[in-house]
Amino acid sequence: MIGETAISDLAATRRSGADNGAIPLVAAGEESGLIETGGSDPDAETEIAAGRGELIEPGRALALADFSPPPLGAGEWLVRFAYRLGVPGSMLSSPMGKTSKTRLLATVSNPLPGDRAGGTALRAGHFLVHGAKTPIAQIDFAGAGRMTPPLERVVHSFAWLADLEASCPREQGAPVAERIIACWLDANGKPPSKPGKGPAWSLANAGARQLNWLVQAPLILSGKDKRLRARILSAISEGARWLDKNVARAEDLLGAVAGWCGIVAAGLLLPDGRARRLYGEAGLIRALGDLMGDDGGVLSRSPLGQMEAIALLVTLRACYRATRREPPASLDNLIAVLVPPLLALTHGDGSLGSWQGSWAIDAETIARLVDASGVRTRPLRDVRQWGFQRVVAQKGLLLFDAAPPPMAKHARSGCASTLAFEFSQGGHRIVVNCGGSGCAGGLVPVRLEQGLRATAAHSTLVLDDANSTAVLINGGIGSGVSEVDIDRRTLEGDAGTKGRGRATRLEGSHNGYAARYGLVHRRILILRDDGNELRGEDLLVPTGKKGKRGKVGFAIRFHLGPNIELGLSEDGKGVGIALPDGSYWQFRAAGGDVSVEDSFWVDGQGRPMPIQQLVVSGLVSRGGGNFAWLLKKMS
């Protein structure tokens, strides 16, 4: 066991030169002494301001993405301008303005294989979405009887076509696809005048559906029913015209990108499409510029949104290849910029962290998407607008949310997760977030969606059981955290440690509780470079000129990964942690009582798994307080 003196010394690191069981750390270039870990020592702050600590720059220089439309000659510019004004594509491509018969000009090779299990379930008469089965016969394709959001997206975007393709030969899958699409066409005869008339006619679903119909054309157009084939071709043509008129009314930025991808794909694969393609390319690049920050992270800060954007562009690029046409150079550049931020949120086993609605999506799914992108790159370590810090220390890996939640207009599953962290070693997750709000409606009940987005569902400090940022219904985010300060430094061991004390120090603060409680949450994390020790301190710092009296309850939550066994110490200040690989860790805390509570975590298949959480809790004065803790691997 780590002694009581060890943990009390953590809080006094800035005053003493050693702690019990932990290696003293000094800023790079200093002869002796410590960089203070609490943040309240003015002498230490002066040292940092004077530059005596070494500030780590991002691991990759930020490359500004090119969001300008593809360059055009005067003739192409005039064609695009005329099409935007409403001149039909047939008039711009044919001297006599004669409309060509609707047909597909090429067969697209799908770059993103679907889920075989989902396709097998379709052949058995069910939609399988995040582990939950729904009989096809019970689906209301008109949308009057609302389905869960994940099921709606799969059904109306026709993403299930890829699953069906992956599960069987075309001659076996085609009849199933035809039956389902016939039911959908019966329920959705004509497009509405504007978006929002049911889930089938959101821009996100309509754009993805157009893209999926064109890519999976061999599956839906190879049957013997000529009338159905004519109906499908007519629906594809009508869907393209509907997107032309309504793409500017998208419900969010990712929906706009999906709509523009559908337009460009129709311009490539349908007759008389040159004008539509030129119009769509300009709109798509412009929409991507609105969707992404300069470092490549989508402004929703959601890994799910990042994956969806990559998948849309990779599929669209396959449409260019099918027509033997080179995509705009900016399209490949944008895919290359989108991939590194996604990789920044993967753990050592390649699976995804649980952030902003995502769950622990398995490594195979991530690898398939990255392979299809053709991008070979490393994860971003320090992302400015994306906002997630990544620290790699041999087998140890730390992910830290160092930014406010997304703005309300960008959020689909916005979470109040500021200053939360995840920590893993090798293939084992030690500290996690619950995750999974984006798949609520599968095996995760819809009623838990809002709770999974709360601050308490993340590994961070919660004050008075209140969210640091308000969590609203339907994925929305309200007021709360508006400012986050972040500092990242490398620390070097003193001469006596022979380099064993090198570590990375992250310090962040947010103002989410300032208005309500007059306190700013400040968190310091120090990960030693061997990955075997993570030291932390959570501080509540008073703000404002007028002090407040009384005390308020706090809880610092550490949700633990699956299959971890715990043993609470007799003094109530520590916990022994046994990982599945047989390694043993110790957790010690000062300034509050340590308890073990039940929690749950959403795994790579969207299934809720029972886990446990460590909770350091107590009362803190409105004048502030600090709470140090230590997570260390025992030899």
Secondary structure, 3 states (H helix, E strand, C coil): CCCHHHHHHHHCCCCCCCECCECCEEECCCCCCCCCCCCCCHHHHHHHHCCCCEECCCCCCCCCCCCCCCCCCHHHHHHHHHHHHCCCHHHHHCCCCCCCCCCCCCCCCCCCCCCHHHHHHHHCCEEEECCEEEEHHHCCCCCCCCCCHHHHHHHHHCCHHHHHHHHCCHHHHHHHHHHHHHHHHHHCCCCCCCCCCCHHHCHHHHHHHHHHHHHCHHHHCCCCCHHHHHHHHHHHHHHHHHHHHHHHHCCCHHHHHHHHHHHHHHHHHCCCCHHHHHHHHHHHHHHHHHHECCCCCECCCCHHHHHHHHHHHHHHHHHHHHCCCCCCHHHHHHHHHHHHHHHCCECCCCCECCCCCCCCCCHHHHHHHHHHHCCCCCCCCECCCCCEEEEEECCEEEEEECCCCCCCCCCCCCCCCCCCEEEEECCEEEEECCCCHHHECCCECHHHHHHHCCHHHCCCEEECCECCCCECHHHCECCCCCCEEEEEEEEEECHHHCCCCCEEEEEEEECCCHHHHCEEEEEEEEEECCCCEEEEEEEEEECCCCCCCCEEEEEEEEEECCCCEEEECCCCCEEEEECCCCCEEEEEECCCEEEEEEEEEECCCCCEEEEEEEEEEEEEECCCEEEEEEEEECC
